[in-house]
Amino acid sequence: MKKILYFITTSEWGGASRYVYNLCRFEKEKGNKVYLAVGSRGKLSDKVEELGIQVFIINSVKRNIDPINDLKSILRIRRLIKILKPDIIHLNSSKAGLIGRVACQGIRNRKTKVVFTVHGWAFTDGVPSRLKKSLFNYIEKKVSSFTDLFICVSNFDKFIGKRNRVLTPENNAVVIHNGAVAPQITAINYSSHFPISLVMIARFSKQKDQESLIRAVSTLPRDSYHLTFVGAGETLEHNKEIVSKLQLDMNIEFVGFKENVDKFLINNDVFILSTHYEGLPISIIEALSYGLPVIASNVGGNDELVENNVNGYLVNSIYEMNLAIRKLINNPSEVKRLGLNSQKKYMSEFTLNRCMKLTDAQYNLLYRKKTRI
């Protein structure tokens, strides 16, 4: 039996937190002792506690650089590691990754193996702040040697890590793609409606850039599409104002945050993700699992999920996004063809079970090394 401590910055429900939740559940079901440390209470901590897993709230953990709180967090995580003596500490998100690795270095004769999953680097292409990119690039170089294993969720993230000299030949780095739960076969969607039904599922933020999608559909014939936005966040009201100004209220619907998005994947024809930067979006993987064609910004690991004219389209501008949507409106048979290919791609590369088993295999390799020390 292995003891595994997961650590993530916040309980905000997103791709990284879902990844941590699924690993917690998988490892507990395998009979391992699992713990979670997180910087705040929320959906993730609640769901993990429902699994019967002990959760430690480290309130001093903040997203931004904060020397006083960061020092407090390092000391608290170090104390937790000394008490729990985990075989593996698995770190997720940039801030937890920094705090966790520094904390482990403060323990003499550390035997805990340190895993850091890269859900997109804080200095990746598309991040607007040059200062933030430079700072996190410098920090990651400093703590890189404290890491026993880097898990990159995309080949793109591994490339960025190597290009920025964070990942070196001395680092142990593997690529394990994210995965999603397989839907019931009866839920898989190869439909095509008129007007065509479009959906984007993402938190509202500057990164996700829902505004570009609104601009892209604004010049389409009003009777040819219906767009649904699922999610909440800081830019939601701003986007609602744009829709109102463009008089698109009859075409564009905002349904807010939904814990279960299945019905939106079942009842829509095309999934769209307009975004400035990504690692490997679980939202796209879920869309593939439901047999939807995907139109996505050509950033991050999106090209590992979407192949042009095979299961969707990668776009580089509002104009290209508009053209891709028009193509599907004018060729409804393409929706089914691309959707079938999406589902095939999901089954071959992106099931949740595959992701969990590959990650567990890496734990076992590290555990065997630990027991030989």
Kinemage of the C-alpha trace (Angstrom):
@kinemage 1
@onewidth
@group {chain A} dominant
@subgroup {mainchain}
@vectorlist {calphas} color= white
{ca met a 1} P 0.000 0.000 0.000
{ca lys a 2} L 1.319 3.406 -1.003
{ca lys a 3} L 0.629 6.690 0.799
{ca ile a 4} L -0.062 9.530 -1.660
{ca leu a 5} L -0.537 13.198 -0.804
{ca tyr a 6} L -2.096 15.371 -3.515
{ca phe a 7} L -1.598 19.137 -3.331
{ca ile a 8} L -3.341 21.758 -5.483
{ca thr a 9} L -3.726 25.524 -5.114
{ca thr a 10} L -7.531 25.886 -4.995
{ca ser a 11} L -10.754 23.873 -4.924
{ca glu a 12} L -12.091 25.791 -7.931
{ca trp a 13} L -13.650 23.193 -10.230
{ca gly a 14} L -11.712 23.051 -13.476
{ca gly a 15} L -9.479 20.777 -15.497
{ca ala a 16} L -6.703 20.421 -12.901
{ca ser a 17} L -9.096 19.861 -9.985
{ca arg a 18} L -11.052 17.224 -11.912
{ca tyr a 19} L -7.750 15.501 -12.696
{ca val a 20} L -6.838 15.469 -8.988
{ca tyr a 21} L -10.297 14.225 -7.986
{ca asn a 22} L -10.149 11.345 -10.465
{ca leu a 23} L -6.682 10.334 -9.252
{ca cys a 24} L -7.843 10.449 -5.618
{ca arg a 25} L -10.769 8.169 -6.431
{ca phe a 26} L -8.709 5.794 -8.590
{ca glu a 27} L -5.886 5.377 -6.053
{ca lys a 28} L -8.282 4.930 -3.135
{ca glu a 29} L -10.124 2.216 -5.043
{ca lys a 30} L -6.767 0.479 -5.563
{ca gly a 31} L -6.362 0.317 -1.781
{ca asn a 32} L -3.788 3.066 -1.349
{ca lys a 33} L -3.879 5.642 1.457
{ca val a 34} L -4.763 8.997 -0.099
{ca tyr a 35} L -4.727 12.553 1.289
{ca leu a 36} L -5.488 15.939 -0.253
{ca ala a 37} L -3.995 19.326 0.674
{ca val a 38} L -5.624 22.362 -0.935
{ca gly a 39} L -5.575 26.116 -0.447
{ca ser a 40} L -9.322 26.610 -0.056
{ca arg a 41} L -12.632 24.877 0.512
{ca gly a 42} L -14.831 24.324 -2.485
{ca lys a 43} L -16.222 21.731 -4.827
{ca leu a 44} L -12.996 19.732 -5.056
{ca ser a 45} L -12.491 19.445 -1.298
{ca asp a 46} L -16.180 18.552 -0.813
{ca lys a 47} L -16.135 15.824 -3.466
{ca val a 48} L -12.879 14.341 -2.178
{ca glu a 49} L -14.228 14.250 1.391
{ca glu a 50} L -17.280 12.374 0.073
{ca leu a 51} L -14.840 9.661 -1.012
{ca gly a 52} L -13.788 9.254 2.634
{ca ile a 53} L -10.419 10.912 2.015
{ca gln a 54} L -8.893 13.265 4.595
{ca val a 55} L -8.545 16.849 3.323
{ca phe a 56} L -6.181 19.475 4.746
{ca ile a 57} L -7.032 23.121 4.033
{ca ile a 58} L -3.906 25.314 3.784
{ca asn a 59} L -5.530 28.771 3.852
{ca ser a 60} L -2.235 30.599 3.336
{ca val a 61} L -1.877 29.234 -0.218
{ca lys a 62} L -2.656 32.020 -2.707
{ca arg a 63} L -2.444 32.115 -6.490
{ca asn a 64} L -0.221 35.202 -6.636
{ca ile a 65} L 3.303 35.559 -5.277
{ca asp a 66} L 2.959 36.520 -1.607
{ca pro a 67} L 6.229 36.072 0.363
{ca ile a 68} L 4.669 35.959 3.847
{ca asn a 69} L 1.832 33.577 2.970
{ca asp a 70} L 4.115 31.514 0.752
{ca leu a 71} L 6.536 30.996 3.656
{ca lys a 72} L 3.627 30.004 5.911
{ca ser a 73} L 2.441 27.548 3.280
{ca ile a 74} L 5.885 25.992 2.879
{ca leu a 75} L 6.155 25.470 6.639
{ca arg a 76} L 2.649 23.959 6.875
{ca ile a 77} L 3.200 21.572 3.958
{ca arg a 78} L 6.584 20.585 5.384
{ca arg a 79} L 4.934 19.828 8.728
{ca leu a 80} L 2.218 17.819 6.977
{ca ile a 81} L 4.803 15.762 5.083
{ca lys a 82} L 6.669 15.013 8.318
{ca ile a 83} L 3.436 13.834 9.973
{ca leu a 84} L 1.979 11.821 7.066
{ca lys a 85} L 5.299 10.535 5.658
{ca pro a 86} L 3.808 10.014 2.176
{ca asp a 87} L 5.610 7.847 -0.344
{ca ile a 88} L 4.569 10.263 -3.084
{ca ile a 89} L 3.493 13.904 -3.058
{ca his a 90} L 1.771 14.802 -6.311
{ca leu a 91} L 1.696 18.548 -6.984
{ca asn a 92} L -0.745 20.272 -9.336
{ca ser a 93} L -0.809 23.912 -10.534
{ca ser a 94} L 2.134 26.305 -10.598
{ca lys a 95} L 1.833 27.672 -7.069
{ca ala a 96} L 1.309 24.337 -5.338
{ca gly a 97} L 4.159 22.978 -7.438
{ca leu a 98} L 6.518 25.668 -6.159
{ca ile a 99} L 5.472 25.465 -2.494
{ca gly a 100} L 5.445 21.670 -2.414
{ca arg a 101} L 8.883 21.243 -3.941
{ca val a 102} L 10.510 23.829 -1.694
{ca ala a 103} L 8.817 22.277 1.354
{ca cys a 104} L 10.223 18.848 0.553
{ca gln a 105} L 13.740 20.232 0.313
{ca gly a 106} L 13.495 21.405 3.907
{ca ile a 107} L 13.248 17.839 5.181
{ca arg a 108} L 16.547 16.081 5.820
{ca asn a 109} L 16.946 12.673 4.151
{ca arg a 110} L 13.698 13.134 2.227
{ca lys a 111} L 12.319 9.847 0.921
{ca thr a 112} L 9.034 11.248 -0.376
{ca lys a 113} L 9.044 11.179 -4.181
{ca val a 114} L 7.876 14.435 -5.757
{ca val a 115} L 5.623 14.423 -8.836
{ca phe a 116} L 4.587 17.638 -10.572
{ca thr a 117} L 1.893 17.621 -13.259
{ca val a 118} L 2.201 20.460 -15.743
{ca his a 119} L -1.328 21.590 -16.616
{ca gly a 120} L 0.162 24.286 -18.854
{ca trp a 121} L 3.211 26.289 -17.773
{ca ala a 122} L 2.701 29.732 -16.207
{ca phe a 123} L 5.155 30.998 -18.867
{ca thr a 124} L 3.495 29.261 -21.821
{ca asp a 125} L 2.867 30.948 -25.157
{ca gly a 126} L -0.143 33.266 -24.988
{ca val a 127} L 0.197 34.346 -21.332
{ca pro a 128} L -0.041 38.160 -21.644
{ca ser a 129} L 2.166 39.245 -18.730
{ca arg a 130} L 5.865 39.243 -19.632
{ca leu a 131} L 6.796 39.856 -16.000
{ca lys a 132} L 4.786 36.834 -14.832
{ca lys a 133} L 6.279 34.649 -17.556
{ca ser a 134} L 9.845 35.679 -16.732
{ca leu a 135} L 9.333 35.270 -12.990
{ca phe a 136} L 7.790 31.796 -13.196
{ca asn a 137} L 10.328 30.676 -15.782
{ca tyr a 138} L 13.123 31.673 -13.387
{ca ile a 139} L 11.399 29.988 -10.416
{ca glu a 140} L 10.740 26.759 -12.313
{ca lys a 141} L 14.400 26.535 -13.301
{ca lys a 142} L 15.390 26.886 -9.644
{ca val a 143} L 13.072 24.131 -8.377
{ca ser a 144} L 13.316 21.820 -11.387
{ca ser a 145} L 15.994 19.652 -9.747
{ca phe a 146} L 13.695 19.120 -6.726
{ca thr a 147} L 11.298 17.096 -8.910
{ca asp a 148} L 11.469 13.308 -9.238
{ca leu a 149} L 8.942 13.209 -12.076
{ca phe a 150} L 7.335 15.763 -14.380
{ca ile a 151} L 4.048 14.678 -15.948
{ca cys a 152} L 3.192 16.853 -18.953
{ca val a 153} L -0.431 16.592 -20.080
{ca ser a 154} L 0.561 17.404 -23.657
{ca asn a 155} L 3.560 17.111 -25.958
{ca phe a 156} L 3.290 20.878 -26.330
{ca asp a 157} L 3.929 21.395 -22.591
{ca lys a 158} L 6.978 19.144 -22.755
{ca phe a 159} L 8.257 21.142 -25.731
{ca ile a 160} L 7.746 24.463 -23.916
{ca gly a 161} L 9.532 23.115 -20.833
{ca lys a 162} L 12.524 22.048 -22.910
{ca arg a 163} L 12.568 25.238 -24.977
{ca asn a 164} L 12.643 27.375 -21.828
{ca arg a 165} L 15.317 25.139 -20.273
{ca val a 166} L 13.169 24.093 -17.347
{ca leu a 167} L 13.148 20.483 -18.506
{ca thr a 168} L 16.696 19.267 -19.100
{ca pro a 169} L 18.077 15.845 -20.113
{ca glu a 170} L 18.596 15.175 -16.393
{ca asn a 171} L 14.875 15.560 -15.625
{ca asn a 172} L 12.496 12.624 -15.564
{ca ala a 173} L 9.631 13.886 -17.752
{ca val a 174} L 6.812 11.922 -19.395
{ca val a 175} L 3.736 12.868 -21.406
{ca ile a 176} L 0.425 11.438 -20.156
{ca his a 177} L -2.598 12.922 -21.869
{ca asn a 178} L -5.611 13.915 -19.808
{ca gly a 179} L -8.631 11.657 -19.987
{ca ala a 180} L -12.389 11.870 -19.528
{ca val a 181} L -15.069 9.458 -18.339
{ca ala a 182} L -16.650 7.524 -21.200
{ca pro a 183} L -20.333 8.380 -21.712
{ca gln a 184} L -23.046 5.806 -22.195
{ca ile a 185} L -23.044 4.664 -25.814
{ca thr a 186} L -26.629 5.905 -26.192
{ca ala a 187} L -25.485 9.431 -25.249
{ca ile a 188} L -22.964 9.786 -28.060
{ca asn a 189} L -24.050 12.584 -30.349
{ca tyr a 190} L -23.753 12.494 -34.135
{ca ser a 191} L -26.727 14.779 -34.755
{ca ser a 192} L -27.001 17.859 -36.913
{ca his a 193} L -29.695 20.453 -36.401
{ca phe a 194} L -30.824 23.485 -38.314
{ca pro a 195} L -30.206 26.007 -37.011
{ca ile a 196} L -26.901 24.421 -35.999
{ca ser a 197} L -26.398 24.139 -32.217
{ca leu a 198} L -23.024 25.381 -30.946
{ca val a 199} L -21.714 25.125 -27.376
{ca met a 200} L -18.708 26.410 -25.449
{ca ile a 201} L -18.095 25.086 -21.938
{ca ala a 202} L -15.463 27.060 -20.023
{ca arg a 203} L -15.072 29.494 -17.169
{ca phe a 204} L -15.469 33.135 -18.202
{ca ser a 205} L -12.011 34.709 -18.158
{ca lys a 206} L -9.669 36.710 -20.363
{ca gln a 207} L -7.804 33.489 -21.136
{ca lys a 208} L -10.879 31.698 -22.486
{ca asp a 209} L -11.889 34.695 -24.617
{ca gln a 210} L -15.595 34.057 -25.204
{ca glu a 211} L -15.735 37.506 -26.797
{ca ser a 212} L -13.917 36.293 -29.919
{ca leu a 213} L -16.520 33.578 -30.420
{ca ile a 214} L -19.319 36.124 -30.044
{ca arg a 215} L -17.631 38.302 -32.679
{ca ala a 216} L -17.200 35.280 -34.950
{ca val a 217} L -20.903 34.342 -34.964
{ca ser a 218} L -22.176 37.933 -35.078
{ca thr a 219} L -21.990 38.065 -38.891
{ca leu a 220} L -23.648 34.681 -39.470
{ca pro a 221} L -27.260 34.621 -40.706
{ca arg a 222} L -29.447 34.932 -37.620
{ca asp a 223} L -31.569 31.925 -38.562
{ca ser a 224} L -28.568 29.593 -39.030
{ca tyr a 225} L -27.234 29.005 -35.508
{ca his a 226} L -27.844 28.945 -31.775
{ca leu a 227} L -24.894 29.304 -29.367
{ca thr a 228} L -24.913 28.246 -25.713
{ca phe a 229} L -22.265 29.367 -23.213
{ca val a 230} L -21.874 27.154 -20.136
{ca gly a 231} L -19.807 28.616 -17.305
{ca ala a 232} L -19.353 31.507 -14.920
{ca gly a 233} L -16.524 33.861 -14.078
{ca glu a 234} L -15.085 37.344 -14.095
{ca thr a 235} L -15.874 38.258 -17.726
{ca leu a 236} L -19.427 36.888 -17.832
{ca glu a 237} L -21.223 40.235 -17.457
{ca his a 238} L -18.930 41.897 -19.994
{ca asn a 239} L -19.802 39.240 -22.570
{ca lys a 240} L -23.510 39.548 -21.832
{ca glu a 241} L -23.237 43.286 -22.528
{ca ile a 242} L -21.585 42.608 -25.898
{ca val a 243} L -24.349 40.190 -26.873
{ca ser a 244} L -26.955 42.752 -25.920
{ca lys a 245} L -25.245 45.547 -27.891
{ca leu a 246} L -25.012 43.317 -30.969
{ca gln a 247} L -28.690 42.359 -30.526
{ca leu a 248} L -27.853 38.651 -30.448
{ca asp a 249} L -29.991 37.750 -27.417
{ca met a 250} L -32.191 35.427 -29.487
{ca asn a 251} L -29.144 33.532 -30.799
{ca ile a 252} L -26.830 33.370 -27.791
{ca glu a 253} L -27.749 31.869 -24.424
{ca phe a 254} L -25.852 32.028 -21.117
{ca val a 255} L -26.786 29.190 -18.758
{ca gly a 256} L -24.193 29.749 -16.018
{ca phe a 257} L -22.038 27.176 -14.242
{ca lys a 258} L -23.324 23.599 -14.444
{ca glu a 259} L -21.906 20.742 -12.417
{ca asn a 260} L -23.124 18.218 -14.959
{ca val a 261} L -22.594 19.285 -18.571
{ca asp a 262} L -23.653 16.012 -20.184
{ca lys a 263} L -26.916 17.314 -21.597
{ca phe a 264} L -25.126 20.210 -23.278
{ca leu a 265} L -22.799 17.768 -25.032
{ca ile a 266} L -25.664 15.451 -25.967
{ca asn a 267} L -28.007 18.157 -27.294
{ca asn a 268} L -25.572 20.301 -29.294
{ca asp a 269} L -23.880 19.698 -32.638
{ca val a 270} L -20.471 21.386 -32.382
{ca phe a 271} L -18.128 22.187 -29.498
{ca ile a 272} L -16.085 25.398 -29.710
{ca leu a 273} L -13.207 26.567 -27.524
{ca ser a 274} L -11.972 30.081 -28.150
{ca thr a 275} L -8.914 30.548 -25.953
{ca his a 276} L -5.558 32.330 -25.801
{ca tyr a 277} L -3.526 29.513 -24.215
{ca glu a 278} L -4.036 25.956 -22.977
{ca gly a 279} L -2.295 22.821 -21.787
{ca leu a 280} L -4.616 20.009 -22.866
{ca pro a 281} L -8.258 21.016 -22.223
{ca ile a 282} L -10.405 18.332 -20.601
{ca ser a 283} L -13.450 20.163 -21.996
{ca ile a 284} L -12.363 19.247 -25.528
{ca ile a 285} L -11.677 15.645 -24.489
{ca glu a 286} L -15.215 15.437 -23.082
{ca ala a 287} L -16.576 16.825 -26.351
{ca leu a 288} L -14.659 14.156 -28.289
{ca ser a 289} L -16.103 11.447 -26.043
{ca tyr a 290} L -19.626 12.566 -26.961
{ca gly a 291} L -18.884 12.535 -30.679
{ca leu a 292} L -18.863 16.269 -31.326
{ca pro a 293} L -16.749 18.000 -33.968
{ca val a 294} L -14.496 20.605 -32.347
{ca ile a 295} L -13.518 24.077 -33.484
{ca ala a 296} L -10.647 25.327 -31.324
{ca ser a 297} L -8.002 28.017 -31.196
{ca asn a 298} L -4.708 26.675 -32.496
{ca val a 299} L -2.847 27.015 -29.192
{ca gly a 300} L -1.164 24.746 -26.646
{ca gly a 301} L -1.986 21.064 -26.962
{ca asn a 302} L -5.205 21.639 -28.923
{ca asp a 303} L -3.569 20.250 -32.066
{ca glu a 304} L -3.091 16.939 -30.213
{ca leu a 305} L -6.880 16.742 -29.845
{ca val a 306} L -8.145 18.280 -33.077
{ca glu a 307} L -7.006 17.442 -36.611
{ca asn a 308} L -8.064 19.799 -39.367
{ca asn a 309} L -10.851 18.377 -41.485
{ca val a 310} L -10.616 15.047 -39.608
{ca asn a 311} L -12.536 15.717 -36.391
{ca gly a 312} L -12.819 19.504 -36.486
{ca tyr a 313} L -10.895 22.661 -37.250
{ca leu a 314} L -8.031 24.580 -35.646
{ca val a 315} L -8.362 28.335 -36.125
{ca asn a 316} L -6.035 31.283 -35.702
{ca ser a 317} L -8.422 34.234 -35.859
{ca ile a 318} L -12.027 35.346 -35.532
{ca tyr a 319} L -12.273 35.251 -39.328
{ca glu a 320} L -11.123 31.610 -39.495
{ca met a 321} L -13.537 30.681 -36.709
{ca asn a 322} L -16.380 32.259 -38.655
{ca leu a 323} L -15.387 30.320 -41.803
{ca ala a 324} L -15.241 27.006 -39.906
{ca ile a 325} L -18.727 27.501 -38.476
{ca arg a 326} L -20.095 28.524 -41.890
{ca lys a 327} L -18.605 25.376 -43.422
{ca leu a 328} L -20.540 23.178 -40.995
{ca ile a 329} L -23.747 25.190 -41.398
{ca asn a 330} L -23.551 24.718 -45.167
{ca asn a 331} L -22.482 21.055 -44.989
{ca pro a 332} L -24.494 19.348 -42.219
{ca ser a 333} L -23.281 15.882 -43.284
{ca glu a 334} L -19.787 16.963 -42.209
{ca val a 335} L -20.997 17.286 -38.628
{ca lys a 336} L -21.641 13.552 -38.463
{ca arg a 337} L -18.406 12.593 -40.251
{ca leu a 338} L -16.214 14.762 -38.028
{ca gly a 339} L -18.120 13.657 -34.931
{ca leu a 340} L -17.538 9.960 -35.662
{ca asn a 341} L -13.820 10.675 -35.941
{ca ser a 342} L -13.876 12.595 -32.648
{ca gln a 343} L -15.320 9.600 -30.838
{ca lys a 344} L -12.775 7.236 -32.414
{ca lys a 345} L -9.916 9.526 -31.358
{ca tyr a 346} L -11.241 9.650 -27.810
{ca met a 347} L -11.489 5.863 -27.539
{ca ser a 348} L -7.944 5.317 -28.821
{ca glu a 349} L -6.101 8.016 -26.865
{ca phe a 350} L -8.076 9.905 -24.230
{ca thr a 351} L -10.107 7.635 -21.973
{ca leu a 352} L -9.906 8.365 -18.251
{ca asn a 353} L -8.939 4.773 -17.485
{ca arg a 354} L -5.897 5.049 -19.767
{ca cys a 355} L -4.766 8.279 -18.078
{ca met a 356} L -5.189 6.840 -14.574
{ca lys a 357} L -3.383 3.563 -15.354
{ca leu a 358} L -0.418 5.303 -16.989
{ca thr a 359} L -0.090 7.669 -14.013
{ca asp a 360} L -0.322 4.812 -11.525
{ca ala a 361} L 2.397 2.947 -13.438
{ca gln a 362} L 4.695 5.965 -12.922
{ca tyr a 363} L 3.884 5.954 -9.189
{ca asn a 364} L 4.890 2.294 -9.037
{ca leu a 365} L 8.229 3.014 -10.697
{ca leu a 366} L 8.951 5.774 -8.188
{ca tyr a 367} L 7.781 3.634 -5.274
{ca arg a 368} L 10.130 0.817 -6.247
{ca lys a 369} L 13.015 3.300 -6.377
{ca lys a 370} L 12.037 4.629 -2.953
{ca thr a 371} L 11.966 1.196 -1.348
{ca arg a 372} L 15.450 0.475 -2.665
{ca ile a 373} L 16.910 3.564 -0.928
